């Protein structure tokens, strides 16, 4: 039968003619391809049938390693989810095995195949029924059966559907504050994209502000001067909120648009920080442009980076507008220091030097925009309400000078509100924002060293959500979490993939997985910043606007540095913090925290079987990523512990949790 292009694209090239120069093939392949006797003529010769060797299915040998079908065995089976079509399989192979199957080709048919031929490599890839076959240099000579469509399903649909509980748990570790049994089941049932849509639609949890009010802290006369509840208001949200995806993204945003306790001045600091977190959470799935404006006019940010009370120039006194926010809104919140390509790499100029995205003159001009703004004063300062209201403009304190920055000029005597809108529009529309913010969101959620193409795909989603909207954070989050690089099991074995879990996230994961409760209902976790005896990190307590760790931090004199990679979280990792974390978690896991108590009921039910217990912890804490050697070590250690009493079973659980959370397989999120 003549080959037919099922997609209606160009006819197959006459790839097997005698006058075609062949590259050096693998043994046995040249004779198969070149022998005219093995070619079946078709029609007038405008297209050739595939070689007879490709049609000789009965003589095919089986090798499931060539296209890594064996990887699918670890991921799941076809019974766990959808099976790809021949077209989906071949499209996947063109992307993941581009060295063998370049460039994209149209489908052809020749009974019993739907197949594609790749002239540049002289490889065939075809599907007959549910079986997948290859022929050419890729097969090493002769026809090879590489697996079934069902066996390849977990690889082809890696970014769409989990084929095992471990894959679902891994996705949830990227997308939420912690996996749960219910969420694993939901992801398995819905697939990744549908689960995300459901999570996006989950109602926003009770605000930090409302929680403080529910505790009567707004009415406490000491709250204005003493930061009562300042840590509790954020811990309770992180440990209990049902909108876990939103809170995970808010945590990521809080480490990009940083406001820290020590830099926030004035009264009602707990309400200022609560209002700031509420702002981040409310805008986590919205417009980046809206988020940028709300951050800019937020009272906590205004006090933190000196926008609040910033006044115009005064020639008589020599006063100039404060430049702090103008500098940081560019360096940290929008465009970064260097002009970027879409994949996040710096653009270069003479001598391959990176090109600066702005200079001091840009800062000086932009600073004029952020003058005249300040908090609204309400109730003579006796109410915290001002802390959640946007700052307001005092025209008399706003600069009337022209301001030129980033290719935009705000004319002299422009109103402060119009000038601010122009400045924020200019910043939000700068081509750097997509790769700059996108890369940091990848780092906070998935991996410290994303590839250039991964960053470019996320940046493209920032630039256009598919409906012409720029800066749609929902589309950006989807792009981050559903990218093949994030979902593929390849990352599990790649030494360059993953990230060190930050200490706050480790504690939050533990508390949520094991259903921790607050004995006081006040969630008195407190300030966990001390690295010697606590976590070495505490939410909303970064010491500077540069976050607890910089996105480009490189641990000096390490293999990471030699590999030209970054590892942000290692900036707060040292001998003291490693020991402090383990000691703190040993107390918490053992129920020794004075307020936060875990519930190990489900784990105690399994504890008599050390293997079953460790497997559950492996799934929930490590997404099934404990190495065989470490799993054996932990199982053997737990198996030596007594297990005849409830107290002994509890000891087993506590010891197992601590050992897993101390293990490198847990500490590095992949």
C-alpha positions in Angstrom: 0.0 0.0 0.0 1.2 3.5 -0.8 2.2 5.7 2.1 -0.3 8.5 2.8 0.3 11.7 4.8 -2.5 11.6 7.3 -1.9 15.2 8.3 -2.0 16.5 4.7 1.5 17.9 4.8 4.3 17.5 2.2 4.9 14.1 0.6 7.6 11.9 2.1 10.9 12.5 0.5 12.4 9.8 -1.8 14.6 8.9 1.1 15.7 5.4 0.0 16.8 6.1 -3.6 20.2 4.8 -4.7 21.5 8.2 -5.4 21.0 9.4 -1.9 24.3 9.7 0.0 24.0 7.8 3.3 25.9 8.6 6.5 28.0 6.0 8.1 25.4 3.6 9.5 25.5 1.0 12.2 26.2 -2.6 11.2 23.4 -4.2 9.2 21.5 -1.0 8.5 23.1 0.0 5.2 22.3 -3.2 3.5 18.7 -3.0 4.6 18.2 0.6 3.5 20.2 0.5 0.2 19.2 -2.8 -1.4 16.7 -2.0 -4.2 15.2 -5.4 -3.9 13.8 -4.5 -0.5 12.0 -1.4 -1.7 8.4 -1.6 -2.8 7.7 0.7 -5.7 4.6 2.9 -5.4 2.7 4.7 -8.2 4.9 6.9 -10.4 7.7 7.0 -7.9 6.8 10.3 -6.4 6.9 8.6 -3.0 8.5 5.3 -1.9 7.1 2.7 0.4 9.1 2.0 3.5 11.8 -0.7 3.3 10.7 -4.3 3.5 12.7 -4.6 6.8 10.3 -2.0 8.4 7.4 -4.1 7.2 8.7 -7.4 8.5 7.1 -7.1 12.0 7.3 -10.8 12.6 11.1 -10.6 12.6 11.4 -7.6 15.0 13.5 -8.0 18.1 12.5 -6.4 21.4 14.6 -3.8 23.1 12.7 -1.6 25.6 15.8 0.4 26.6 16.4 2.3 23.4 13.6 4.9 24.0 13.6 4.4 27.7 10.2 2.7 28.0 11.7 1.0 31.1 11.4 4.4 32.8 7.6 4.0 32.6 7.8 0.9 34.7 8.7 3.1 37.7 6.1 5.6 37.0 3.0 3.5 36.5 1.0 1.5 34.0 -1.6 2.2 31.4 -4.3 1.0 33.7 -3.6 4.1 35.8 -4.5 6.6 33.1 -4.9 7.5 29.4 -3.0 5.9 26.6 -1.4 8.1 23.9 -2.4 7.9 20.2 0.3 7.2 17.6 0.5 10.9 16.8 0.9 11.9 20.4 3.7 9.2 20.9 5.6 10.4 17.8 5.2 14.1 18.7 6.7 13.2 22.1 9.5 11.3 20.6 10.4 14.2 18.3 10.8 16.5 21.4 12.5 14.1 23.7 14.7 12.2 21.2 15.3 15.1 18.7 18.7 13.7 18.0 17.0 10.6 16.3 13.8 12.1 15.0 14.4 15.7 13.6 12.6 17.8 12.5 8.9 17.4 12.8 7.4 15.1 10.1 3.9 14.4 8.9 2.2 11.1 9.7 2.3 8.5 6.9 0.4 5.3 6.7 1.3 1.9 5.2 -0.5 -1.1 6.7 -0.1 -2.0 9.5 1.7 1.3 10.4 1.1 4.9 11.1 4.7 6.1 10.9 7.1 8.9 10.2 10.4 9.0 8.4 13.2 11.4 9.2 15.5 11.9 6.2 18.2 13.7 8.1 18.9 10.7 10.3 17.3 8.0 8.1 15.3 6.7 11.1 11.8 5.3 10.9 9.3 5.5 13.9 6.0 3.8 13.6 3.0 2.4 15.5 1.3 -0.8 14.5 -1.8 -1.4 16.6 -0.5 -0.7 20.1 3.1 -1.7 19.4 5.9 0.9 18.7 8.7 0.1 16.2 11.9 1.8 15.1 14.3 1.2 12.2 17.5 2.9 11.3 20.7 3.9 13.0 18.7 4.5 16.2 17.9 0.7 16.2 21.4 -0.4 15.6 20.3 -2.4 12.6 17.1 -4.3 12.0 13.6 -3.6 13.1 13.1 -3.2 16.9 10.0 -3.2 19.0 10.6 -0.7 21.8 7.3 -1.1 23.7 3.6 -0.4 23.7 1.7 2.9 23.7 0.5 2.0 27.2 4.0 1.5 28.4 5.0 4.9 27.1 1.9 6.7 28.5 3.6 7.9 31.7 6.4 9.4 29.7 4.2 11.0 26.9 1.7 12.4 29.4 4.2 13.3 32.1 3.0 17.0 32.1 -0.6 16.0 32.0 -1.4 13.1 34.2 0.2 11.2 37.2 0.5 7.5 36.7 1.4 6.7 40.3 0.8 8.1 43.8 4.5 9.2 43.9 4.1 11.3 40.8 1.0 12.9 42.2 2.7 13.6 45.5 5.7 15.1 43.7 3.4 17.5 41.9 1.8 18.5 45.1 5.1 19.1 46.7 5.8 21.6 43.9 2.3 23.1 44.0 1.2 23.2 47.6 2.5 23.5 51.1 2.2 19.7 51.6 0.6 16.6 50.0 -2.3 14.8 51.6 -4.0 11.5 51.0 -7.0 13.3 49.7 -5.1 15.6 47.4 -3.1 12.7 46.0 -6.3 10.9 45.1 -7.7 14.1 43.6 -4.7 14.6 41.4 -4.8 11.0 40.3 -8.5 11.4 39.4 -8.4 14.8 37.7 -4.9 15.1 36.2 -2.6 18.1 36.8 -4.4 20.8 34.8 -7.9 20.1 36.0 -6.6 19.9 39.6 -5.0 23.3 39.2 -8.2 24.7 37.8 -10.0 23.4 40.9 -7.4 24.8 43.2 -7.5 28.2 41.5 -11.3 28.2 42.2 -10.9 27.3 45.8 -12.2 30.2 48.0 -9.6 32.4 49.6 -9.0 31.3 53.2 -9.7 33.6 56.1 -7.3 36.5 56.0 -4.5 37.1 58.4 -6.1 40.4 59.3 -9.5 38.8 60.2 -7.7 36.2 62.2 -6.0 38.9 64.3 -9.4 40.6 64.8 -11.0 37.3 65.8 -8.4 37.0 68.6 -9.3 40.5 69.8 -5.9 41.9 69.1 -7.2 45.0 67.4 -8.9 45.9 70.7 -5.8 45.2 72.8 -4.4 48.6 74.0 -0.9 47.2 73.8 -1.1 46.0 70.2 -0.2 49.4 68.8 3.3 49.3 70.4 3.8 45.6 71.0 3.7 43.2 68.1 1.2 40.8 69.7 0.4 37.9 67.4 2.8 39.1 64.7 4.2 35.6 64.1 1.0 33.7 64.9 -0.9 35.5 62.2 1.3 34.1 59.4 1.9 30.7 61.0 -1.8 29.9 61.4 -2.4 30.7 57.7 0.5 28.5 56.5 -0.4 25.6 58.7 -4.2 25.5 58.3 -5.4 27.3 55.2 -7.4 25.1 52.8 -6.1 27.1 49.7 -2.7 25.5 49.9 -1.7 26.4 46.3 -2.5 30.0 46.9 -0.5 30.1 50.1 2.4 28.3 48.4 2.5 31.0 45.7 2.1 33.7 48.3 5.1 32.4 50.2 7.0 32.5 46.9 5.9 36.1 46.2 6.8 37.1 49.8 10.4 36.1 48.9 10.4 38.2 45.8 8.4 41.3 47.0 10.1 41.2 50.4 8.9 43.0 53.5 10.6 42.1 56.8 9.5 42.6 60.3 12.6 44.6 61.4 12.2 47.2 58.6 8.5 48.0 59.2 8.2 50.9 61.5 5.4 52.6 63.4 2.3 51.2 65.2 0.4 48.0 64.7 3.2 46.0 63.0 1.3 42.8 63.2 -1.6 44.3 61.2 0.8 45.8 58.7 2.4 42.4 58.0 -1.0 40.7 58.0 -2.3 43.1 55.5 0.8 42.6 53.3 0.4 38.8 53.3 -3.3 39.2 52.6 -2.4 41.3 49.6 0.0 38.7 48.2 -2.4 35.9 48.8 -5.4 37.8 47.2 -3.3 38.6 44.1 -1.5 35.3 43.8 -3.6 34.2 40.8 -4.4 37.7 39.4 -2.6 40.3 37.3 1.0 41.0 37.9 0.4 44.7 37.0 -2.3 44.9 39.7 0.0 43.2 42.2 2.8 45.6 41.4 0.6 48.6 42.1 -0.9 47.2 45.3 2.6 46.3 46.6 3.8 49.8 45.7 1.0 51.5 47.6 1.0 49.1 50.6 1.8 50.8 53.9 4.2 48.0 55.1 6.1 48.3 51.8 6.0 52.1 51.9 7.6 52.1 55.4 10.0 49.3 54.5 11.5 50.9 51.4 10.8 54.6 52.3 8.1 55.5 49.9 5.9 56.5 52.8 6.7 60.1 53.5 9.0 60.4 50.5 9.1 64.1 49.5 10.0 66.0 46.4 13.3 67.8 45.9 14.0 71.1 47.7 16.7 73.3 46.3 16.9 75.4 49.4 17.8 72.5 51.7 19.4 70.2 49.1 16.8 67.5 49.7 16.4 64.9 46.9 13.7 62.2 46.6 14.6 59.0 48.4 15.7 56.5 45.8 15.3 53.3 47.7 12.0 52.1 46.2 12.9 53.3 42.7 16.0 51.2 42.8 14.5 48.0 44.4 11.3 48.1 42.3 13.5 47.7 39.3 16.3 45.5 40.7 14.1 43.0 42.6 10.4 43.4 41.6 10.4 43.8 37.9 13.4 43.9 35.5 16.5 43.0 37.3 20.0 44.3 36.8 20.7 43.0 33.3 18.8 43.2 30.0 17.6 39.6 29.4 16.9 37.3 26.6 13.5 35.4 26.8 15.3 32.4 28.3 16.6 34.5 31.2 20.2 34.8 30.0 21.8 38.2 29.9 22.1 40.1 26.7 25.7 41.0 25.9 27.4 43.9 24.3 31.1 44.7 23.6 33.5 42.1 24.9 30.5 39.9 25.7 29.8 42.0 28.8 26.2 41.9 30.1 24.1 45.0 29.3 22.7 46.9 32.3 19.0 47.2 32.3 19.1 50.6 34.0 21.6 53.1 35.4 21.8 55.7 38.2 20.1 58.3 36.0 17.2 56.0 35.6 16.9 55.6 39.4 17.1 59.4 40.0 14.3 60.1 37.5 12.1 57.2 38.6 12.5 58.3 42.3 10.5 61.5 41.5 7.5 59.3 40.7 7.4 57.8 44.2 7.1 61.1 46.1 4.1 62.5 47.9 2.7 59.2 49.0 1.9 58.3 52.6 -0.5 56.3 54.9 -4.0 57.5 55.6 -4.2 58.7 59.3 -7.5 57.3 60.8 -9.0 57.6 64.2 -6.0 59.6 65.5 -3.9 56.5 65.2 -6.0 54.4 67.7 -7.0 51.9 65.0 -4.9 49.6 62.8 -7.3 50.2 59.9 -4.8 52.5 58.1 -2.4 49.6 57.8 -4.5 47.9 55.1 -5.6 50.9 53.1 -3.5 52.0 50.1 -1.3 55.0 50.7 -2.7 58.3 49.5 -1.1 61.2 47.5 -0.2 64.6 49.0 0.1 66.7 45.9 2.2 69.3 47.7 4.9 66.8 48.4 5.0 65.2 44.9 7.7 66.2 42.5 6.6 68.3 39.5 9.8 67.7 37.6 9.8 65.7 34.3 11.0 62.1 34.7 12.6 60.0 32.0 13.3 56.3 32.5 13.3 53.1 30.4 12.3 54.9 27.2 9.4 56.7 28.8 9.1 60.4 29.8 6.6 61.7 32.3 6.2 65.4 31.5 6.7 68.1 34.1 3.7 69.0 36.3 2.0 65.6 35.6 -0.3 64.6 38.5 1.2 62.1 40.9 -1.5 59.5 40.2 -1.0 59.7 36.5 2.8 59.6 36.9 2.6 56.5 39.0 0.3 54.7 36.5 2.8 55.5 33.7 5.8 54.3 35.7 4.1 51.0 36.7 2.8 50.4 33.2 6.3 51.0 31.9 7.9 48.6 34.4 5.2 45.9 34.0 5.5 46.0 30.2 9.3 45.7 30.1 10.4 42.6 28.2 12.6 41.6 31.2 9.7 40.9 33.5 8.6 37.6 32.1 12.0 35.8 32.3 13.0 37.7 35.5 9.9 36.9 37.6 9.2 33.6 35.8 12.7 32.2 36.7 12.3 33.1 40.3 8.9 31.5 40.5 10.4 28.3 39.0 13.2 28.5 41.6 10.7 28.9 44.5 8.4 26.2 43.4 10.3 23.6 41.4 14.1 23.8 40.7 17.0 26.2 41.4 18.6 25.8 37.9 15.8 25.7 35.3 17.0 25.3 31.7 16.8 28.3 29.3 13.9 26.8 27.3 12.0 26.2 30.5 12.4 29.8 31.5 11.5 30.9 28.0 8.3 28.9 28.0 7.2 30.4 31.4 8.2 33.9 30.1 6.0 33.4 27.0 3.1 32.5 29.3 3.7 35.8 31.2 3.8 37.7 27.9 0.6 36.2 26.7 -1.8 33.8 28.5 -3.2 32.6 25.2 -5.9 35.2 25.2 -3.8 38.3 24.7 -3.4 39.1 28.4 0.0 40.0 29.8 1.0 39.2 33.3 -1.7 36.7 34.1 -0.2 34.9 37.1 -2.5 32.0 36.9 -1.2 31.2 33.4 2.4 31.7 34.7 1.8 29.3 37.6 0.4 26.7 35.2 3.4 27.1 32.9 5.8 26.7 35.9 4.1 23.6 37.3 3.0 21.8 34.1 6.2 22.2 32.1 7.7 18.9 30.9 10.9 19.9 32.8 9.0 20.1 36.0 6.9 17.0 35.6 9.2 14.6 33.8 10.8 11.9 35.9 14.1 12.8 34.2 14.5 15.3 37.0 14.7 12.5 39.6 18.0 11.3 38.2 19.5 14.6 37.0 22.1 16.0 39.4 21.3 19.5 38.3 17.5 19.3 39.0 15.8 20.2 42.2 16.2 22.6 45.1 17.1 22.5 48.8 13.9 22.7 50.8 13.9 25.9 52.8 13.5 25.3 56.5 10.1 27.1 56.8 8.7 24.8 54.1 10.1 21.7 55.9 8.3 22.7 59.1 5.1 23.6 57.4 5.1 20.3 55.4 5.6 18.3 58.6 2.8 20.2 60.5 0.3 19.8 57.6 1.1 16.2 56.7 0.6 15.1 60.3 -2.4 17.3 61.0 -0.8 19.4 63.7 -3.1 21.4 66.0 -2.5 24.3 68.3 -3.3 23.5 71.9 -3.9 27.2 72.6 -5.5 27.8 69.2 -3.1 30.8 69.0 -0.5 28.9 66.9 2.4 30.0 69.0 5.2 28.8 66.8 7.0 32.1 67.4 10.0 33.5 65.7 12.0 30.6 64.3 14.9 32.7 62.9 17.7 31.5 65.2 19.8 28.9 63.3 21.3 27.5 66.4 18.2 26.1 68.0 15.3 26.8 65.7 14.8 26.8 61.9 17.2 29.5 60.8 14.3 31.2 58.9 10.9 32.6 59.9 8.2 33.9 57.5 8.1 37.7 57.1 11.3 38.1 59.0 13.9 38.4 56.3 16.7 40.6 57.4 16.8 42.6 54.2 14.9 43.2 51.0 17.2 40.7 49.3 15.3 37.9 51.0 16.7 35.2 53.2 18.7 34.0 50.2 19.4 35.5 46.8 18.2 33.7 43.6 21.7 33.8 42.2 23.6 32.6 45.3 26.5 30.2 44.6 27.9 28.2 47.6 31.7 29.0 47.3 34.2 26.2 46.8 31.6 23.5 46.1 30.8 21.2 43.3 27.8 23.4 42.7 30.1 26.3 42.0 32.3 24.2 39.8 29.2 23.2 37.8 28.3 26.9 37.3 25.0 26.4 39.1 23.2 28.3 41.8 21.7 27.0 45.1 19.8 29.9 46.8 18.7 28.1 50.0 22.3 27.2 50.8 22.9 30.9 51.7 21.2 30.2 55.1 22.7 26.7 55.5 25.8 26.1 57.7 26.9 23.8 60.5 24.9 25.7 63.0 21.7 25.7 61.0 21.9 22.0 60.1 22.2 21.0 63.8 19.7 23.6 64.9 17.1 22.3 62.4 17.5 18.7 63.5 17.3 19.5 67.2 14.2 21.7 66.7 12.4 19.1 64.6 13.3 16.4 67.0 11.5 18.3 69.7 8.5 19.1 67.4 8.2 15.6 65.9 8.4 14.1 69.4 5.5 16.2 70.6 7.7 18.4 72.8 6.6 21.7 71.3 4.7 23.7 73.9 1.7 24.5 71.6 2.0 22.6 68.2 1.0 18.9 68.5 1.0 16.4 65.6 -1.5 13.6 65.0 0.1 10.4 64.0 -3.0 8.2 64.1 -2.6 7.0 60.6 1.0 6.2 61.0 0.7 4.5 64.3 -1.7 2.1 62.6 1.1 1.0 60.4 4.0 1.2 62.8 4.2 -2.5 63.7 5.3 -3.0 60.1 8.4 -0.9 59.7 8.4 -1.3 55.9 4.8 -0.1 55.5 5.4 2.8 57.9 8.5 4.0 56.0 6.7 3.6 52.6 3.9 5.9 53.8 6.4 8.5 55.0 8.4 8.1 51.8 5.3 9.0 49.8 4.1 11.9 51.8 7.4 13.5 52.7 9.6 12.4 49.8 7.2 11.7 47.0 8.6 8.2 46.8 12.2 9.5 46.3 14.0 7.7 49.1 16.9 5.8 47.7 16.7 2.0 48.1 19.8 2.2 50.4 18.4 4.9 52.6 15.0 3.2 52.8 16.7 0.0 53.9 18.7 1.8 56.5 15.6 3.5 58.0 13.4 0.4 57.8 16.1 -1.7 59.5 16.6 0.9 62.2 12.9 1.2 62.9 12.5 -2.6 62.8 14.9 -3.0 65.8 12.6 -0.8 68.0 10.0 -2.4 70.3 6.4 -2.4 69.0 4.2 -4.1 71.5 2.7 -1.1 73.1 1.0 2.1 71.8 3.8 4.2 73.3 6.4 2.0 71.5 4.5 2.3 68.2 4.5 6.1 68.7 8.2 6.0 69.3 8.7 4.2 66.0 6.7 6.8 64.1 8.5 9.7 65.6 11.9 8.1 65.0 11.0 7.3 61.4 9.7 10.8 60.7 12.9 12.3 62.0 15.1 10.0 60.1 13.3 10.7 56.8 13.3 14.5 57.4 17.0 14.3 58.1 17.7 12.4 54.9 19.2 14.1 51.8 16.5 12.5 49.8 14.0 14.6 51.7 16.0 17.7 52.1 16.4 18.1 48.3 13.1 18.6 46.6 13.1 17.1 43.1 
